[in-house]
Amino acid sequence: MTASLTDAKSAELFARAARVLPGGVNSPVRAMRSIGRDPIFVERAAGVDLLDVDGNRYVDWVCSWGPLIHGHAHPEVLAAIQDTATAGTTFGAPTALEVELAEEVARRVPSVEMLRMTSSGTEASMSAIRLARAATGRDVVVKFAGAYHGHVDGLLADAGSGLATQGIPSSPGVLPSAAAATVIVPWNDFDAVEAALREHEVAALIAEPYPANMGLVPPEEGFLARLRELTEEHGALLIFDEVISGFRVAPGGAQELSGVTPDLTVMGKILGGGLPAAAFGGPRELLERLAPVGDVYQAGTLSGNPLAVAAGLATLRLLDDDAYLRLSETTTALATGLREAAGDRPVQVVSETGLVTLFFRDRPVRDYADARDADHEAYGAWCRGLLARGVYAPPSGYEAWFVSLAHEPDHVARTVEAAAAAFEVLG
Ligand SMILES: *Cc1c(COP(=O)(O)O)cnc(C)c1O
């Protein structure tokens, strides 16, 4: 662990990158702007030891934002990719591997009888919503403020004021008409959900059952079950976006953990084991509305890509009951250590198996408004302090820490030590 790092090579690459890639990156959060510094360029990683191009080493708590539940370059995942690649990288035709992955997912995830694979979570949630609209013959989608379902036009909507509000575009380029078909409600607010379902002809309510894109904000007791009851009552479909929670909080995701079964499930991240794969699934009668059986169009040149499917299968097969026990223990150790490091500072440490969030706030966070009210500037300064001490935590207070099976007690200890030192500097 070093206290002062050199970043000459990262800086040089960033300058070059900024001439050919907007902001120097291919996805905004990587630019590290929200913690007020320039990005680190990665050279290589194994397990959770990450090396940047300047030779600095970090304990990695980002793990590529979720896919790497076994850490980087797991030998069995790499072998699966290498073996598969020698037989060809893509055929645009069916393979045995994709059938195996679909069977494995259907075996694990309660709501999934059939699934359709895509290359990104964005595509999967976009297609799940198309299917829900076709199945119900309705337009409106209800989503929660602060939830992320990929950069689908209609879901890039912000809430206005009020309980359940018609969306307004949260990005230029999104048509007001696309955002207007989305109604935004606050997370954990049952009355707002009820109002939205009463006032609109709702095709689907889409939720991250364990929202982790505003920091981790778990559902309150009974909330998911009430979403299930209400959507049924109003003839709307319930979609769980388990792109993060899937295969992480439990073998069958949040739906297994909560006992609440949605109509459609969106999956990604861990599903592709570090390569681009995602999917949406549900019961046969819904999924067979998709072409070529049904009339709802959905397709992809690289969907079910053999390399991604092989990586996903190897990843899932390593996830046995013992793995979830270890993941849960590591998560608890990290959360407990960070809580102790924070001492009596106004910091909320929230966790669920495989996920941890720190909110710099004196009261618990129950929705997006609360998450925004946290002191994100202080988080940024603290996070820069962690980086300087060899700990790579998510460079944004709205992103969860991703605990993996490659995190050992020593990684937790080094992280807690760095955390305490970084808190000291904050005062
Ligand atoms: C990451 C994420 C997505 C989008 O997946 P991409 O593969 O980045 O398109 C969708 N939903 C949730 C909950 C996510 O965390």
The ligand as an ORCA input file, in Angstrom:
! r2SCAN-3c Opt
* xyz 0 1
  C     -26.103     -2.524    -15.328
  C     -27.578     -2.540    -15.246
  C     -28.403     -2.531    -16.384
  C     -27.854     -2.325    -17.758
  O     -27.042     -3.361    -18.184
  P     -25.969     -3.053    -19.352
  O     -25.403     -4.399    -19.657
  O     -24.999     -2.067    -18.802
  O     -26.750     -2.491    -20.502
  C     -29.768     -2.692    -16.216
  N     -30.299     -2.820    -14.997
  C     -29.560     -2.812    -13.876
  C     -30.217     -3.000    -12.546
  C     -28.181     -2.641    -13.956
  O     -27.455     -2.574    -12.841
*
